Structure formats: C-alpha cells, structure tokens
Amino acid sequence: MSEPAAIKTVEASLLDRLRAITGDGGVLTGPDVSSRYPGYFMDKIEAAAIVRPRTTEQVAEVIAACNAARQPVVVQGGMSGWVRATQTNADEIVLSLERMNTIEQIDPVNRTAMVQAGVILQTLQEAIEPLALSFALDLGGRGSCQLGGNAATNAGGLRVVRYGMMREQVLGLEAVLADGRIVSSMNQMIKNNAGYDLKQLFIGSEGTLGVITRLVLRLRESPVSSNTALVSASSFDQLSRLLRHCDGAFGGLLSAFELIDNSFYRVNTAEGRHTAPLAADKPFYAIVEALGSDQERDAELFERVLGEASELGLFDDAILARSERDRTAIWAIREDLEFVVRDFQPFYAFDVSLPVGDMAGYMEDVAARLRARWPDGRIAFLGHVGDGNLHVAIGAGGDDDRHAVEGCVYEPLRQCGGSVSAEHGIGLEKKPWLSISRSAEEQALMIDIKRLLDPNNILNPGKIFDRLPVAPRAA
C-alpha cells in the first residue's frame, strides 16, 4: 500500500525501517498525524510521521536510522511548552515518547524515582503521595507535561524559590545521541564529582543535543503543614521587602511567592469568574505560601510573621487560607489562564526573568512602550517573583504585530541584564531575541557543541539558532 502524499518527503524505505523497529502502532501517518493537534494553541504542527518507541533501545535504533538518512527529528512530550520548540514541518518526523510512560522504580530509602521520559508529572506525584514523598517540581501543566520534557526545557514552576529548577531535581539521566549512541548516566546520588556532569548537557537543551529517555529524580519528604495567604500592596517595593522578610523569618519554609497585578486580578475575579478574596483596588497582589512539618507550630509562625510584616507596612491587606478549599480558591486566581486568553486578543504570552530590584521599573517601561504604540492595548503581569521570573500577558495589535509586541517586552531587558526566557526555553519563538541574553561568544560555543553532538543537524533543527549547514550524503 502506497503512503499518503503528505509523507512523500520521507523515504518510504525509512518508514518501513521505523515500523520494523517500533512494531504495531509505532508509526502513525496521514490522518493519524493531522488529527492529533486539533486544539493545539501553537500553529503549524505538521509532520511526515509520528514515531512512538517503547524503549531506549528502540529510540536509539530510530535515531540512528534517521541520522543515516539525514532525516530531521523533533521530539515531542506533553506539548505544554510556549516557545514552539516542538513545532514541526511537513518534512520532519515527530518522535513521541508517550508510550515510554513507566515508573520503573520508587526507592523510599534513597528517596529517588527512576522513570521513563514519557511519564506525566502528575502521575509521578500521585504515585509517591502514599509513601509520604513529594517531587519538588510543580506547575500548572502537571496533568499533561512529561518529565522528559520538563528536563529538556529545565522547567521551573511554582516552588523554585525553595527547591530550584528541574535541573536541581535530576540526579541522573539516559539520553540517545544523534548517531544512536546511548549515554546512560543514571546516577542515584546527590554528590558525584567523578568528572564532567554530562546530564547538564541535555537538561535545558530543548532536544537539540540528544533525546532524554530515562531519568533518576530526587524525591523529598512530603510537607505536613501548608499555610497560604493572599496579600495586596500599593507598591511593588512593599512586596519586594515582604519577600525578604518572609524568606528570613520563615526559616526556610517559604515555598512560593507569586505576583498577580491588578489587571490580571480583575480579569480573573470579574463577575461570574473566581470570587475576589480581597478588594480589587490595589496595583499588586501576592500569594505567600510556606510548607513545613508541623501544622500547629507552622501556622502560629506564619501568622506571627505576617503580623510583623503588617506592622512594618509591607502590605495593605491580607487574607489567610483557613482550609484546603480556601487555598485552592486563592491559587485558582493565579493559575487560571482561560479568562485572560479569552479577554486579551490577540493574545501574547511572555516568560522573562530579571533581578527583583529592577522589576518595578521594567513593568512600567513595558507598559509605557505598549500603550505608546497601542493605547487601547491590554497588559497584565504575574509570576514567580520569589525567583525573579515574570510572566507578561498582552492583548494588543494585530496578527502582523507580533515582532513589535515582542520588542516592547524584550528590549527593556538589555539594560538590566535580564533573560528573554526564564523557564520555557527559546524554541522558534524567542530565537530572534537570543542576543539580548547570550553574547556572541556564548552562542558560538553553543553552536560548536551542537555541531559536535549532532553534525548532521537532525535533532530539532532550527530551534534555539538557525539550521546549521551539513555535509551532503555520500552517493
């Protein structure tokens, strides 16, 4: 049976080889590809085929075959990224790790988990909960994002201020190089200084240097206590001082410090949406959360610290969660993006980082630039201020104004040494702006590493930097 016209850009013999490697259902083509992304918010998701291996060995064979054929491959996980790092073209093959979804081992003594890269974050969270263990990474896409993708993008999330990024949660990993070699560095120890820490090459590389197939993850004891408050403030300076006060006074228990500006707060607490716990008349709001080991003791500490902060004028008003229902309601105001996406059109989302001390001026600069160009444009700020990460939501301009909108957000980062990407990577979306955050020498070194590990440029080509020229195949 001949292949559909849409996949004639890929050699039929290669597809036959990939079917032989992955077995029944291992290769999807034609309508089975096009029907996979009907509601995906990023456009232009095309592919000649989707290949779905089950083991690292199958991944290695698939990659080796594609490398020999000079066939571009794009690894896709849970498709929850925001920078088009998983966008594909019609001449590319998708490597999906969805069938590599086994939790291979949970070791409660050493507090580690060994997982395949396609395991969903929430699946791991639920598996370790009965063992009184937790995984430090947590983010809104927990129900769809895959742990391999979390590592490949060095995901951040809600608890970075306490536990660090995904990089800090990975003890070891296994990856397949572009020529099909398997590099297994499944270290299970926190301390291991035996030579280069090779896993760091692949964490945050967005699938451009190798395919992460398995991971050893660090687990923690589950917090017993949880104390959460929503505060409002008249100035950002109040919140920056509140952050320092809480971080010091909580004695290491501060787990989240999340900003919500007035614009975002009003959108999500409008009539018929989430209930507003505090009046919507302040320019800034923040969620403060501390996780600990003794609910009675930690609740007393939490209230005392916030009481001291109130006397110091570090916020204007506050409400404390008195139940899990209250906590969930507070967090829903921060995590629910449905309404801002609906109200801000055309919708643009940004993820940047910068020193906390520069945030107030940065937000003013971005808003002024946007309104000078589009007086009726809408803008909202939110994010993980505790770790210097801001998310910017914008509704302004038209479909052809993306670059101008991006300029309003990214250009002010130059003067404060900020990053155009805090936790989502570069992909295609931020590639034109990479020079703001990485020097020419840094970019040249990254390209040298790419050429060394992927000389034929088959792994996620064109992402982070432009496609690199490769030598033609031998006749």
Disulfide bonds with the S-S distance in Angstrom:
none
